[in-house]
Each structure stands twice: as structure tokens, then as C-alpha cells.
């Protein structure tokens, strides 16, 4: 009975992976019906945090779609199932361990947030150069941000670019009579990035105090650019170490799988008895701990 359940779960998972396009069409069709029903009823559907057409983006927030939740959970559950099957040689253990895959969407959401903020940070570096060039040409701060939006639109042909949307949003606020300080404060609050917050604070302070804005902005742009370049150099240096750490973490599991296939009698004492289960559980816990410690060590912030 257990084997039949495992086979059914594996078959369902394989079917979902092979029919992603059809599932996407069905999901979009259902969402369309729900949206039509909501509009007809006079209600408004909640929009995705990453949808740029819905308004301002809060970069510390991200709402996973149903497809993303199901896909990430299914992929994590499948990997964890094979890990449990590898270390315990029992389908029930694989099913129990695969249940932890339901927690993976939270980690996946954090990963997407970090990637989105990193992308915004890289684009902001290019925007700083455009703003600094406009200020050097004698333009005001307000005109410098509006010209930077045009320059960034030429640099990034894709319409779905974060920094272009943010600069255009600042430009619209300025056209509506809002001060540059408030527009930058709103952008810095939603971005949640230290570099952007520091730059916006410097611009707002110089705007109020009447300092040499061109010199301060240029100096701040250079400092932030140097910091980002240092971060990129660190990431390049750590790329090889990250790969090596992943190989070292996967190597014990590969050895266990190889010995299980080539010498099953040699590995037999580790399965089906309390002592063997304890040893394999300890080994699995050590691998998980090594992965967590490695991730902490590799997360270097400048």
C-alpha cells in the first residue's frame, strides 16, 4: 500500500512537471474568471507586489503566485523524498521528509526578494552616473532626475525595468507639485536598500541646507559605485568557493548512493535498525548544519 502511494505521488509529480504549460493555461483561465466575477461584483482584486502596472513596488514584499508556490513546493518535496529514500531506504521516511518541502516557498520568496533588490541596486548605480552628469551640466536636481529617466530608458530597452519606473514615478510626482525630498523619501522607504537611503538623505539634506549639491552628489555617487564594485569583486572571489562547498556537501550523499548500488550488503547494517537510523540521521543533520554554516560564512556584506 505504501509503495502504491509513493508511486502515485511520484507519477502525479512527474505529470505536473511535464504538463506545466497546460496547468498554466488552466490557472490563467481560472484567474480570468475570478477577476471578471470580482469586477462584476464591484470588488477589486489584490495585485501582485511585483506588478509594476499596479503602482508603487515595495521591494521588501513579494507575493508568490499559485504556480510558483506549487512548483517550488513540488520540486523541493521531490528532492527531499529522494534524500529520505537515500538515507533511510524506506518510502515512509521519504514521504515524511518531503513534507518539509511545503516550507520551501518561504525560502524561495526570500530569494526572489534578494534578487530583485540586487537588480535594483545594480540599476541604481547606472542611474547615479546619469544624475551626476546632468548636475555637472548645470541642471537642477529636479531636471536631473527627469533626464536620468530618459537616459535609463535608452540604456534599458526593456519596459520592465525597476529603476526606470522609479525615476519616472519621481518625475510624475515633481510634475504634480510634490517636492523632491518627499519623492526620494518614498523611493528610499520602499527600496529598503542602504545605498539608496543614504543617497536620498544626502540629496534631501543638501537641498534644504543649500550646499554644493553637484559636488556632494558626485562624491556620493563615486563612493556608492566603489562600494558596489567591491561587492561584485567579493562575489566573483566567492563564486568558486560556493561551488566547492556545494560539491563537498553533495559528495557524502553521492558516496552513500554509490555504496548502496555497488555494495548493498556493506550498507545493510545502516538500515532497518535503531543504531543505523541514528547514524544516518546524525550524518544528515551534519550535512544540513554544514550547508547552513557555509551559507552564513559566504554571506559577506560590505
Secondary structure, 3 states (H helix, E strand, C coil): CHHHHHHHHHHHHHHHHHCHHHHHHHHHHHHHHHHHHHHHCCCCCCCCCCCHHHCCCCCCCCCCCHHHHHHHHHHHHHHHHHHHHHHHCCHHHHHHHHHHHHHHHHHHHHHHHHHHHHHHHHHHHHHHHHHHHHHHCCCCHHHHHHHHHHHHHHHCCCCCCHHHHHHHHHHHHHHCCCCHHHHHHHHHHHHCCHHHHHHHHHHHHHHHHCCCHHHHHHHHHHHHHHHHHHHHHHHHHHHHHHHHHHHHHHHHHHHHHHHHHHCHHHHHHHCCCHHHHHHHHHHHHHHHHHHHHHHHHHCCCC
